[in-house]
Amino acid sequence: MKVAIQGERGCFSHEAALKLAPKCEVVPCTRSREVFERLQHGTVTAAVIPIENSLAGSVLEHFDLLLSHGVFVEREYRLRINHHLIAAPRVKLKDLRRAFSHPVALDQCREFFHQHPQIRPEPFYDTAGSVKRVVEERLPDAAGIGPRQAAAEYKGHILQSDLEDDRQNFTRFFLVSRKKRILPGANKASIAFSLKNIPGALFKALSVFALRDLNLVKIESRPVRGKPWEYVFYVDISGKDAAARERGLRHLEEVAEWVKVLGVYPEAQ
């Protein structure tokens, strides 16, 4: 089974892929769009993507890509995120002037940069990729921020651990495939919908779930490209009553302009 991820081997997505699909062959990709294109074209069986971090919030690009591609979420996994400052051998903390990492990872380490104002955060396409770069290029004034696995993978030296602002730092990952498959015990659904811009539209949409005691554990809006001031709503619904969920979705279709089910899957514990 081939599973595409955005990032290099040793990144957090790599670790999540091995948890969600043990013994899979991980296919690293530079860009998130490439992950979805590989899945859409059938060159990989599935993809693993980060969708939300407990400190930095949602990975917004992935919401857009889920909506624009014919894919289905079948599992989720919550991974504890622990960031390490990793440099080439013999580089010391006092030498650093730059720290590379994925923008979401940098956002989880604000306090570190506040305490070390001489170190400038610089966005990079991937956590493990940033470690790979500083080690392979032997950068004397830079480090990467990433997982411990990246240090082992690229022979980097860990200068400091626990860079994240809060120890309760988790990222939620999705396992995504082209086939619509609902696993046994599925009790959570992710959906997207759009509404007419009229008074009470959102109230009516949300009431279809409240009337059936369905718990909305997340709701987020995203602008629609090419349509200023129009929005798509992304909602996660939790509840074991599949029949109530289906009735709620049918009711939502009556009041919304359109509805798309992104996935139905077992809730991560």
ABEGO torsion letter per residue (X at the ends): XBBBBBEBBGBAAAAAAAAABBGBBBBBBABAAAAAAAAAAGABABBBBBABBAAAEBBAAAAAAAAABBBBBABBBBBBBBBBBBBBBGBBAAABABBBBBAAAAAAAAAAAAABAABBBBBBABAAAAAAAAAAAGBAABBBBBBAAAAAAAGBBBABBGABABABBBBBBBBBBABBBBBBGBABBBBBBBBBBBBGAAAAAAAAAAAAGBBBABBBBBBBBGBBGBBBBBBBBBEABAAAAAAAAAAAAAABABBBBAEBBBBBX
